[in-house]
Amino acid sequence: MRKYLILFAVCAMSFWGCDKKQEDPFATIKPDESRFTKIPLAGNFNEPMEIEVLDNGDVLIIERHGLLKLYQEDSGETIVVGELDVFPEREDGLMGMAKDPNFAENHWLYLYYAPANEAALNRISRFDFVDNQLDLASEVKILDIDLFRGCCHSGGGLEFDSEGNLYLGIGDDTTPFESSNFNPIDERPDQPKNVDAQRSSGNTNDLRGAILRIKPNPEGGYSIPEGNLFPVGTPKTRPEIYVKGNRNPFRFSIDSHNGNLFWGEVGPDGAEDKEGRGPRGYDEINVATGPGYYGWPYFVGNNYAYWKYDFETGESLYQFDPKAPKNTSPNNTGMEILPEAHPALIYYPYAESEEFPMLGQGGRNAMAGQVYYREDYEDSEVRFPGYYNEKLFIYDWMRNWIFTVSLTENFEYDTMERFMPETHFEKPMDMQFAKDGSLYVLEYGTFWRANNDDSGLYRIVFSEGNRKPYVQISADQTQGAAPLTVNFSSAGTQDPDTDDKITFQWEFGENGLTSNEENPSYTFESAGVYKVTLTATDKQGEDATSFLDIKVGNEAPVVSIDWAGNKSFYFGKQAINYAVTASDKEDGQIDPSQIKVSIDYLEGGYDIIEMGHQEEVLSIGETYINEAGCKACHGISNQSVGPDYTSVSEKYKNDPDAKTYLINKVRNGGSGVWGDQLMPGHSHLDEKMVGQMVDFVLSIANPNAVSGLPASGKYQIENTEDSEGFYLVQASYEDQGANGIKPIKTTSQLKLRNTSVSAYSADGIENVARANPEDEHYVQFTANNSWLLFRNIDLNQIKQITLAIMPGNTKGKLQVRAGSPDGELIAESGILTKDSRPSSGPQVGWFAAPFTIPATDYFGDVYFVYVTEEPISIWSTFNLNTLKFEK
């Protein structure tokens, strides 16, 4: 990147030679995300693995179970153009694909796959791809890889460099099950060979656990290019090896300008360091500027060293030395002293990384995309700008992010930043820049080993000039009985080019009427499901469309919670009467036993799911399951790597000790109950959070397993000490459906919290700063009419609010307003200054400032508005710590 900046500076001083770079307004300025558009092209793939973007805009996609598919740009259709008979167990199957550098003339396609009828090997073969069909009879074998059939860490990525050399990434073919997620170096003679990675990744005479570099021959087979790790003829080595010491180099790329090799290394699952065994697991992004050894199974991350461990005696013998790694395994057929180990470029564990905190935490699966060079691509309207020149694109399959990485002149880590942070990527699996400089992204979808509805092929295009509008469509209701009048809104629809003008086109279902109003109203007279579309078009003719379905024929139920106490706060330990009722237009009278009621207490630190009208509340436990990435391995009802949650719930629904047992399984991991696939432990997760996750799982087969209450009764409030703790009251009813419309579930919810509320926890702010110096958390009002918003506040029975304040050198008052910052004035404090401090009590720090709330039955959003006539700035602010709501 620094070299490019120097070049740009030279261009700025001359009118000659650099005209094209001068034409790029985003050569050094980061473009706004709105200049990128993610376009869906195809989807519903069955475990998509790799893509190849052809020069005509068509895209080849391989699926692990053997299909080769082609997305056709002209028609937008995706067709099957070939099928290999593969062994699809574990991680094998059809795993890698690369088109020949001279593909436009010779139509050669290289595939890496596991032949179904040949035991214990995977193969690279070349095929002819002519007239949009894979010619199976044209197969020319290039290279076979011997392995332990049916294990793991297969790798499989294929890439060509600019010299016509073909690279293949191969995993260590080793199970981590027997090594407690540390390095698998079990040398016991009575064990299967796939428990010792020293026979593969640590073995210079084995092709596994490496990235190979070969030159395919036209007649089949291959030759060895100059510059690999071991020259041809070196004893106890394989000359095909370029880099060695890999665990699972799943996705990699070769820099088109300098030949540097980048790859993502999928690391071990250990959550904690352990003396005598070694470090916790890390995923890695690596760079090789030449051949080398990269540490596995003796080192991980920044050359963090494992121990030589005797699995027979349980004795830790010595810690490995990255300067001179030693492979003394009886399963090793290669050199004993290995080359010096290279550390990773970027490395991160399950927990937040100290070195790279921007990468987040949770599940991980590192992958490396390409280094971008703007000059390599056509001067098209969609080509990425020069801002990304010389930057490496990396991505994570589990964390669903893409980052760009800048390196120093010596190819060391410099900086990184997230690419399109407001855009969702669902398990990015492969990415490739096309001839026109746009970026194609292949998304695997939510579940591992599944035909995911949300898998897809996408194209990301850049707009330097005019940009497409962004469309947002909403309605005041999306379901109800016929006739149904719906008020539609285009609010949020906008054009990123501020000087542009948008026109609107609405279509109210097939054969329905249209409208060009911004916010039309339409009445659906008869039952049915209507697809309503909104198309926004700018002055240049660029358009974008969004839609929603309107379901007519079934009115949603109404669920009401009659809570005898305050609906926002609890006031000490007390018993509260409650009654829940439900009504439904089509169902008639509803049996109270069909209404589901639950009341749960959550300690401080938990967040509830915000719920809109008529939406089913996602349980707290399922929320944490989503955030932890658990659904990549466990579906609700469809099996993935591990068992589906419904099966788990059925298995343990009558076990009184199930919750304790399952909490332990989640935190510590294990295998053997549902198969031999080891599920990693998640000891980094809070035990209470895991308990909520387990509660959700157990409730699938037995909805009353966690909390099931009658529709009316008395509830005892017990937990009152935690100022951040709260009770969550939920009541729901699902109707029976009507007129061909599926059943609708309505849920009502109350959140009862401690009467002492942190100002920092406000649901919304304007001109207010959230301050957190030295473990304190409070807010600072920085302007006149700045405000805090707290949603769903019941002021019934509230007679006084006491503020904990530090006014500094300012003076002003707080107003309590209903519904909006300028809504009905409910109450206000007197003028508050530092002189408002009581004469008795501490004369430093926060002090109490009470004011009266007149009798009101208001229940809704409450705004606390700061009003002052004095100058105010970030250096002179009105500071608020807590609000105490008192009866």
PAZA-190964 format. One record per residue (C-alpha): residue in one letter; x, y, z. Coordinates in steps of 0.2 Angstrom, whole numbers, padded with zeros to 4 digits, always signed. Example, Ala and Ser with C-alpha at 12.3 -4.5 7.8 and 13.67 -1.06 7.14 Angstrom:
! PAZA-190964
A+0062-0022+0039 S+0068-0005+0036 
! end
This chain:
! PAZA-190964
M+0000+0000+0000 R+0014+0012+0004 K+0022+0009-0013 Y+0005+0014-0021 L+0004+0030-0010 I+0022+0035-0016 L+0016+0032-0034 F+0000+0043-0032 A+0011+0057-0025 V+0022+0056-0040 C+0007+0057-0051 A+0000+0072-0042 M+0016+0082-0048 S+0015+0077-0066 F+0002+0079-0080 W+0010+0064-0089 G+0010+0045-0087 C-0003+0043-0073 D-0019+0050-0080 K-0029+0034-0077 K-0025+0034-0058 Q-0030+0053-0057 E-0047+0048-0064 D-0051+0037-0049 P-0059+0048-0036 F-0057+0034-0023 A-0039+0030-0026 T-0035+0035-0008 I-0052+0040-0001 K-0062+0026+0007 P-0079+0024-0003 D-0095+0024+0007 E-0103+0007+0009 S-0118+0013-0001 R-0107+0013-0017 F-0107-0006-0016 T-0122-0016-0021 K-0123-0035-0017 I-0134-0043-0031 P-0141-0060-0028 L-0138-0072-0043 A-0142-0090-0038 G-0146-0100-0023 N-0152-0116-0014 F-0135-0125-0017 N-0131-0142-0008 E-0115-0138+0000 P-0107-0126-0012 M-0088-0127-0012 E-0079-0116-0025 I-0082-0105-0040 E-0074-0100-0056 V-0080-0084-0064 L-0079-0085-0083 D-0075-0071-0094 N-0092-0070-0101 G-0100-0067-0084 D-0105-0085-0082 V-0100-0094-0065 L-0096-0112-0062 I-0100-0119-0045 I-0096-0135-0037 E-0106-0144-0024 R-0097-0156-0012 H-0109-0171-0017 G-0102-0170-0035 L-0113-0158-0045 L-0105-0145-0056 K-0117-0131-0059 L-0117-0116-0071 Y-0125-0099-0067 Q-0129-0091-0084 E-0128-0072-0084 D-0139-0070-0100 S-0154-0079-0093 G-0151-0079-0074 E-0153-0097-0074 T-0143-0110-0065 I-0141-0127-0073 V-0132-0144-0069 V-0118-0146-0082 G-0109-0161-0074 E-0109-0174-0061 L-0094-0184-0053 D-0097-0200-0043 V-0089-0195-0027 F-0086-0202-0009 P-0096-0189+0001 E-0093-0194+0019 R-0084-0183+0032 E-0076-0168+0022 D-0073-0178+0006 G-0082-0176-0010 L-0080-0164-0024 M-0069-0151-0015 G-0059-0140-0027 M-0060-0132-0044 A-0048-0121-0055 K-0050-0116-0073 D-0034-0117-0084 P-0025-0101-0086 N-0028-0103-0105 F-0046-0109-0102 A-0053-0098-0116 E-0044-0108-0129 N-0042-0126-0122 H-0057-0126-0111 W-0048-0137-0097 L-0056-0138-0080 Y-0046-0145-0065 L-0056-0154-0051 Y-0050-0161-0035 Y-0062-0175-0029 A-0064-0191-0019 P-0067-0205-0032 A-0082-0216-0025 N-0074-0232-0031 E-0056-0230-0026 A-0052-0233-0008 A-0040-0221+0002 L-0036-0208-0011 N-0041-0191-0018 R-0037-0185-0035 I-0034-0170-0046 S-0040-0173-0064 R-0042-0162-0079 F-0058-0162-0089 D-0064-0154-0105 F-0078-0141-0103 V-0086-0138-0120 D-0103-0132-0125 N-0107-0129-0106 Q-0105-0148-0102 L-0092-0157-0092 D-0085-0171-0103 L-0082-0185-0090 A-0074-0196-0104 S-0060-0183-0106 E-0053-0185-0089 V-0034-0184-0088 K-0027-0189-0071 I-0014-0177-0064 L-0011-0182-0045 D-0017-0194-0033 I-0016-0191-0014 D-0015-0206-0002 L-0025-0203+0014 F-0035-0211+0028 R-0052-0213+0020 G-0066-0205+0030 C-0057-0194+0042 C-0056-0175+0042 H-0047-0159+0037 S-0047-0163+0018 G-0044-0145+0012 G-0046-0146-0006 G-0044-0128-0013 L-0036-0127-0031 E-0028-0111-0038 F-0016-0107-0052 D-0003-0094-0051 S+0003-0082-0065 E+0016-0094-0070 G+0004-0108-0074 N+0008-0118-0058 L-0006-0127-0049 Y-0008-0126-0030 L-0018-0138-0020 G-0021-0136-0001 I-0023-0152+0009 G-0027-0154+0027 D-0019-0165+0040 D-0031-0179+0038 T-0030-0181+0057 T-0044-0182+0070 P-0043-0171+0085 F-0055-0182+0095 E-0041-0191+0105 S-0030-0176+0109 S-0043-0165+0119 N-0042-0152+0106 F-0023-0149+0108 N-0011-0155+0095 P-0014-0173+0089 I+0002-0182+0091 D-0004-0199+0098 E+0010-0211+0094 R+0003-0226+0103 P+0004-0242+0091 D-0013-0248+0095 Q-0021-0232+0089 P-0028-0229+0071 K-0015-0219+0061 N-0027-0204+0059 V-0023-0198+0077 D-0005-0193+0074 A-0003-0177+0063 Q+0016-0180+0064 R+0013-0193+0050 S+0006-0180+0039 S+0008-0161+0043 G+0024-0165+0052 N+0031-0177+0039 T+0042-0170+0025 N+0039-0186+0015 D+0020-0184+0015 L+0009-0173+0004 R-0005-0170+0017 G-0005-0155+0029 A+0003-0145+0015 I+0000-0133+0000 L+0007-0141-0015 R+0014-0133-0031 I+0015-0142-0047 K+0015-0139-0066 P+0002-0150-0074 N+0008-0159-0090 P-0003-0158-0106 E-0003-0177-0107 G-0007-0180-0089 G+0004-0180-0073 Y+0014-0165-0068 S+0032-0158-0066 I+0040-0149-0052 P+0043-0131-0054 E+0059-0123-0047 G+0058-0115-0029 N+0048-0128-0019 L+0052-0132-0001 F+0063-0147-0005 P+0073-0149-0021 V+0070-0165-0031 G+0080-0179-0025 T+0081-0173-0007 P+0080-0188+0004 K+0064-0191+0014 T+0055-0177+0006 R+0042-0174-0007 P+0046-0161-0020 E+0028-0156-0023 I+0027-0147-0006 Y+0028-0128-0006 V+0023-0125+0012 K+0022-0138+0025 G+0014-0138+0043 N-0004-0135+0039 R-0019-0141+0049 N-0033-0136+0036 P-0028-0123+0023 F-0045-0122+0016 R-0045-0106+0006 F-0030-0098-0002 S-0024-0086-0015 I-0009-0081-0025 D-0004-0063-0027 S-0004-0060-0045 H+0010-0047-0045 N+0023-0055-0033 G+0018-0073-0031 N+0015-0072-0012 L+0004-0086-0006 F-0010-0082+0007 W-0021-0094+0016 G-0033-0096+0030 E-0029-0110+0042 V-0043-0118+0051 G-0037-0120+0069 P-0040-0132+0083 D-0054-0130+0095 G-0046-0129+0112 A-0053-0114+0122 E-0039-0113+0135 D-0021-0114+0137 K-0015-0128+0148 E+0002-0131+0155 G+0010-0147+0149 R-0001-0148+0134 G+0000-0131+0125 P-0010-0116+0119 R-0028-0114+0116 G-0034-0115+0097 Y-0031-0101+0085 D-0037-0098+0067 E-0024-0091+0056 I-0021-0080+0041 N-0004-0084+0034 V+0008-0077+0020 A+0022-0086+0012 T+0034-0075+0002 G+0043-0091-0002 P+0043-0110+0003 G+0043-0114+0021 Y+0036-0123+0036 Y+0022-0116+0046 G+0021-0125+0062 W+0007-0138+0064 P+0006-0149+0074 Y+0019-0142+0085 F+0015-0123+0085 V-0001-0112+0082 G-0004-0094+0080 N+0012-0083+0084 N+0022-0099+0085 Y+0014-0103+0102 A+0022-0120+0106 Y+0014-0137+0111 W+0022-0150+0122 K+0028-0167+0117 Y+0015-0177+0126 D+0016-0196+0130 F-0002-0202+0128 E+0002-0219+0136 T+0009-0212+0152 G+0001-0194+0152 E+0018-0186+0154 S+0023-0170+0146 L+0041-0172+0141 Y+0046-0155+0133 Q+0040-0140+0124 F+0044-0139+0105 D+0056-0126+0099 P+0051-0116+0084 K+0069-0113+0079 A+0072-0132+0077 P+0056-0143+0077 K+0059-0161+0080 N+0048-0175+0073 T+0052-0191+0082 S+0036-0200+0079 P+0037-0218+0074 N+0024-0214+0061 N+0036-0201+0053 T+0044-0207+0036 G+0052-0190+0033 M+0066-0179+0041 E+0067-0178+0060 I+0073-0160+0061 L+0061-0149+0052 P+0064-0131+0045 E+0061-0117+0057 A+0043-0113+0059 H+0035-0097+0053 P+0022-0088+0064 A+0005-0083+0057 L+0002-0066+0050 I-0015-0064+0059 Y-0022-0076+0072 Y-0037-0076+0083 P-0045-0088+0096 Y-0063-0091+0101 A-0062-0077+0114 E-0059-0059+0109 S-0041-0058+0102 E-0030-0046+0111 E-0019-0043+0096 F-0034-0042+0083 P-0050-0037+0094 M-0059-0031+0078 L-0061-0049+0072 G-0074-0052+0086 Q-0076-0068+0095 G-0086-0085+0094 G-0085-0098+0081 R-0071-0096+0068 N-0066-0103+0051 A-0053-0092+0043 M-0051-0090+0024 A-0040-0080+0012 G-0046-0071-0003 Q-0037-0062-0016 V-0025-0047-0016 Y-0034-0034-0026 Y-0025-0024-0040 R-0036-0012-0049 E-0025-0012-0065 D-0028-0030-0067 Y-0046-0028-0072 E-0056-0019-0086 D-0060-0001-0085 S-0078-0005-0081 E-0091+0004-0072 V-0092-0009-0058 R-0073-0011-0055 F-0067-0009-0037 P-0058+0008-0033 G-0040+0010-0031 Y-0043+0012-0012 Y-0042-0007-0011 N-0026-0008-0021 E-0014-0020-0014 K-0025-0025+0000 L-0029-0043+0005 F-0047-0049+0006 I-0050-0061+0021 Y-0066-0069+0027 D-0072-0080+0041 W-0085-0093+0037 M-0092-0094+0055 R-0092-0075+0059 N-0099-0070+0043 W-0087-0055+0040 I-0075-0049+0027 F-0060-0038+0031 T-0047-0030+0020 V-0029-0031+0026 S-0015-0019+0022 L+0003-0025+0023 T+0020-0016+0025 E+0033-0016+0011 N+0040-0032+0019 F+0023-0040+0019 E+0021-0039+0037 Y+0004-0035+0045 D+0000-0016+0045 T-0019-0012+0047 M-0036-0020+0043 E-0054-0014+0042 R-0070-0022+0039 F-0077-0022+0022 M-0096-0019+0020 P-0099-0020+0039 E-0118-0016+0037 T-0120-0030+0024 H-0124-0048+0029 F-0114-0063+0022 E-0121-0080+0027 K-0106-0092+0028 P-0095-0085+0014 M-0086-0100+0006 D-0077-0093-0009 M-0074-0076-0017 Q-0066-0071-0034 F-0064-0055-0043 A-0071-0056-0061 K-0063-0049-0077 D-0073-0033-0075 G-0067-0030-0057 S-0083-0034-0048 L-0082-0047-0034 Y-0092-0063-0034 V-0095-0071-0017 L-0102-0089-0014 E-0111-0091+0002 Y-0114-0109+0010 G-0129-0105+0020 T-0133-0107+0039 F-0130-0126+0042 W-0115-0136+0039 R-0118-0152+0028 A-0135-0146+0022 N-0144-0140+0007 N-0147-0123+0013 D-0161-0111+0007 D-0150-0096+0011 S-0135-0102+0002 G-0131-0091-0013 L-0120-0084-0027 Y-0119-0065-0026 R-0110-0051-0036 I-0104-0036-0028 V-0102-0021-0039 F-0095-0003-0036 S-0103+0013-0042 E-0091+0027-0044 G-0104+0039-0051 N-0123+0037-0051 R-0129+0024-0039 K-0145+0013-0038 P-0158+0018-0026 Y-0160+0009-0009 V-0178+0003-0007 Q-0187+0000+0009 I-0205-0006+0010 S-0216-0007+0025 A-0235-0008+0029 D-0245-0004+0045 Q-0251-0023+0044 T-0247-0038+0033 Q-0261-0050+0038 G-0279-0049+0043 A-0296-0054+0038 A-0304-0049+0021 P-0307-0035+0016 L-0291-0029+0022 T-0285-0011+0020 V-0266-0008+0021 N-0257+0008+0022 F-0240+0006+0013 S-0225+0016+0016 S-0209+0019+0006 A-0200+0027+0021 G-0182+0024+0021 T-0181+0022+0002 Q-0168+0034-0004 D-0155+0037-0017 P-0137+0038-0011 D-0134+0052-0023 T-0142+0067-0014 D-0145+0077-0030 D-0155+0063-0038 K-0174+0061-0038 I-0184+0045-0036 T-0200+0040-0044 F-0211+0026-0036 Q-0220+0011-0044 W-0231+0000-0033 E-0239-0016-0039 F-0252-0024-0027 G-0251-0042-0032 E-0253-0052-0048 N-0266-0043-0059 G-0268-0030-0046 L-0268-0011-0048 T-0253+0000-0047 S-0249+0016-0039 N-0235+0029-0041 E-0238+0037-0024 E-0225+0037-0011 N-0236+0030+0003 P-0252+0023-0005 S-0266+0014+0003 Y-0274-0002-0005 T-0289-0013+0000 F-0288-0032-0003 E-0306-0038-0005 S-0303-0057-0005 A-0293-0070+0004 G-0276-0074-0003 V-0257-0071-0002 Y-0253-0055-0012 K-0235-0050-0017 V-0233-0031-0016 T-0218-0024-0024 L-0211-0007-0024 T-0199-0001-0038 A-0189+0015-0035 T-0181+0023-0051 D-0169+0037-0052 K-0167+0050-0065 Q-0153+0040-0074 G-0165+0025-0075 E-0156+0015-0062 D-0169+0005-0052 A-0171-0006-0037 T-0185-0017-0030 S-0191-0024-0014 F-0207-0033-0009 L-0217-0040+0005 D-0232-0053+0006 I-0249-0048+0012 K-0259-0062+0019 V-0278-0059+0018 G-0290-0071+0026 N-0284-0074+0044 E-0285-0060+0058 A-0271-0061+0070 P-0276-0066+0088 V-0275-0052+0101 V-0266-0057+0118 S-0268-0046+0133 I-0259-0047+0149 D-0268-0039+0164 W-0254-0036+0177 A-0261-0030+0193 G-0245-0021+0198 N-0234-0008+0188 K-0230-0015+0171 S-0212-0009+0170 F-0205-0010+0188 Y-0206-0022+0203 F-0206-0014+0220 G-0197-0026+0232 K-0203-0044+0236 Q-0222-0045+0232 A-0235-0056+0225 I-0244-0050+0209 N-0260-0055+0202 Y-0261-0058+0184 A-0273-0064+0170 V-0270-0067+0152 T-0284-0067+0139 A-0284-0070+0120 S-0297-0067+0107 D-0297-0072+0088 K-0309-0067+0075 E-0310-0084+0067 D-0307-0096+0081 G-0321-0089+0092 Q-0320-0093+0111 I-0302-0098+0116 D-0299-0111+0130 P-0287-0103+0143 S-0277-0119+0143 Q-0272-0115+0125 I-0263-0099+0130 K-0245-0101+0134 V-0238-0090+0149 S-0220-0089+0155 I-0211-0078+0168 D-0192-0079+0169 Y-0180-0069+0179 L-0164-0064+0171 E-0149-0057+0180 G-0140-0041+0174 G-0130-0043+0158 Y-0144-0051+0148 D-0153-0042+0134 I-0171-0047+0129 I-0177-0048+0111 E-0186-0033+0105 M-0203-0038+0099 G-0215-0030+0086 H-0234-0032+0086 Q-0240-0049+0081 E-0222-0056+0080 E-0217-0072+0088 V-0203-0068+0101 L-0187-0077+0099 S-0182-0085+0115 I-0168-0078+0125 G-0159-0095+0124 E-0161-0096+0105 T-0154-0078+0103 Y-0138-0084+0112 I-0137-0100+0101 N-0138-0088+0086 E-0125-0076+0093 A-0113-0091+0097 G-0114-0098+0079 C-0121-0115+0086 K-0133-0117+0071 A-0118-0120+0060 C-0117-0137+0068 H-0135-0140+0075 G-0151-0136+0066 I-0168-0134+0075 S-0175-0149+0066 N-0162-0154+0052 Q-0146-0163+0057 S-0129-0155+0053 V-0112-0159+0060 G-0120-0162+0077 P-0138-0168+0081 D-0152-0157+0078 Y-0160-0148+0093 T-0177-0157+0092 S-0168-0174+0093 V-0159-0168+0108 S-0174-0161+0116 E-0184-0178+0113 K-0170-0188+0120 Y-0169-0179+0137 K-0186-0172+0139 N-0190-0184+0154 D-0173-0183+0162 P-0173-0173+0178 D-0154-0170+0177 A-0154-0165+0158 K-0151-0147+0161 T-0135-0150+0171 Y-0129-0163+0160 L-0131-0153+0144 I-0123-0137+0151 N-0108-0148+0155 K-0108-0155+0137 V-0110-0137+0129 R-0096-0130+0140 N-0084-0145+0139 G-0088-0153+0122 G-0087-0171+0118 S-0092-0185+0106 G-0099-0203+0106 V-0118-0199+0110 W-0123-0195+0092 G-0108-0201+0083 D-0089-0199+0084 Q-0089-0181+0077 L-0081-0172+0091 M-0090-0156+0096 P-0079-0142+0103 G-0082-0135+0121 H-0087-0117+0124 S-0080-0114+0141 H-0078-0096+0136 L-0097-0094+0137 D-0105-0088+0153 E-0113-0103+0162 K-0129-0094+0165 M-0130-0090+0146 V-0127-0108+0142 G-0141-0112+0154 Q-0153-0101+0144 M-0147-0110+0128 V-0151-0127+0136 D-0168-0121+0142 F-0173-0117+0124 V-0167-0134+0118 L-0177-0143+0131 S-0192-0133+0128 I-0194-0139+0110 A-0200-0156+0114 N-0208-0151+0131 P-0214-0133+0130 N-0217-0133+0149 A-0200-0139+0153 V-0194-0122+0157 S-0209-0112+0163 G-0227-0115+0160 L-0240-0105+0170 P-0259-0105+0170 A-0267-0091+0161 S-0272-0082+0177 G-0264-0083+0195 K-0253-0075+0207 Y-0234-0073+0204 Q-0221-0070+0218 I-0207-0058+0215 E-0192-0064+0224 N-0176-0057+0215 T-0175-0038+0219 E-0156-0035+0223 D-0148-0034+0206 S-0151-0017+0199 E-0149-0023+0181 G-0160-0039+0183 F-0177-0040+0176 Y-0192-0052+0175 L-0198-0056+0157 V-0217-0060+0156 Q-0223-0068+0140 A-0240-0074+0134 S-0244-0081+0117 Y-0258-0089+0108 E-0257-0097+0090 D-0274-0098+0081 Q-0279-0112+0069 G-0277-0103+0053 A-0291-0099+0041 N-0296-0097+0022 G-0280-0105+0017 I-0269-0094+0028 K-0257-0102+0040 P-0259-0101+0059 I-0253-0084+0066 K-0245-0083+0083 T-0246-0067+0093 T-0235-0064+0109 S-0237-0050+0121 Q-0223-0046+0133 L-0219-0036+0149 K-0202-0032+0155 L-0202-0029+0174 R-0186-0021+0180 N-0178-0014+0196 T-0183+0004+0200 S-0165+0010+0199 V-0162+0012+0180 S-0145+0016+0173 A-0145+0031+0161 Y-0132+0022+0151 S-0144+0009+0147 A-0156+0021+0138 D-0165+0013+0122 G-0161+0029+0112 I-0151+0045+0113 E-0148+0061+0104 N-0134+0073+0108 V-0130+0063+0122 A-0113+0054+0125 R-0112+0037+0134 A-0096+0039+0145 N-0087+0024+0153 P-0071+0031+0161 E-0063+0019+0174 D-0077+0007+0174 E-0090+0020+0177 H-0105+0021+0165 Y-0116+0037+0164 V-0122+0049+0151 Q-0118+0067+0147 F-0130+0079+0139 T-0121+0089+0127 A-0134+0101+0119 N-0150+0110+0123 N-0165+0098+0120 S-0154+0083+0120 W-0163+0067+0126 L-0164+0050+0132 L-0177+0037+0127 F-0184+0023+0138 R-0197+0012+0130 N-0212+0004+0138 I-0212+0014+0154 D-0227+0013+0165 L-0229+0029+0176 N-0244+0022+0185 Q-0241+0023+0204 I-0224+0032+0201 K-0224+0048+0212 Q-0206+0053+0211 I-0191+0051+0201 T-0174+0054+0209 L-0159+0058+0198 A-0141+0054+0202 I-0132+0069+0194 M-0116+0079+0192 P-0121+0095+0184 G-0103+0102+0182 N-0103+0120+0178 T-0120+0119+0168 K-0137+0122+0174 G-0154+0116+0166 K-0169+0105+0170 L-0175+0088+0164 Q-0192+0086+0156 V-0202+0070+0156 R-0212+0069+0139 A-0223+0056+0132 G-0221+0047+0115 S-0208+0060+0108 P-0195+0073+0113 D-0209+0086+0110 G-0223+0076+0116 E-0235+0079+0131 L-0225+0086+0146 I-0229+0075+0160 A-0217+0082+0173 E-0201+0092+0175 S-0187+0095+0188 G-0182+0112+0194 I-0167+0120+0188 L-0152+0109+0192 T-0134+0115+0196 K-0120+0110+0206 D-0128+0121+0220 S-0142+0109+0220 R-0132+0097+0230 P-0139+0094+0248 S-0129+0102+0261 S-0129+0086+0271 G-0120+0071+0264 P-0105+0069+0253 Q-0099+0085+0245 V-0091+0076+0230 G-0097+0065+0217 W-0115+0060+0212 F-0129+0067+0222 A-0148+0064+0222 A-0160+0076+0214 P-0179+0071+0217 F-0194+0078+0208 T-0212+0075+0208 I-0222+0065+0195 P-0241+0070+0195 A-0253+0056+0195 T-0254+0048+0177 D-0259+0031+0169 Y-0247+0034+0155 F-0238+0018+0148 G-0227+0020+0133 D-0211+0028+0127 V-0204+0041+0139 Y-0191+0054+0134 F-0180+0063+0146 V-0176+0080+0138 Y-0162+0091+0145 V-0167+0110+0143 T-0155+0124+0146 E-0152+0142+0141 E-0133+0141+0145 P-0119+0137+0133 I-0114+0119+0133 S-0100+0109+0125 I-0092+0092+0127 W-0081+0100+0140 S-0095+0106+0150 T-0109+0094+0151 F-0124+0089+0162 N-0120+0071+0169 L-0133+0059+0174 N-0130+0042+0181 T-0146+0034+0187 L-0165+0037+0188 K-0174+0030+0203 F-0193+0027+0200 E-0202+0028+0217 K-0220+0025+0222 
! end
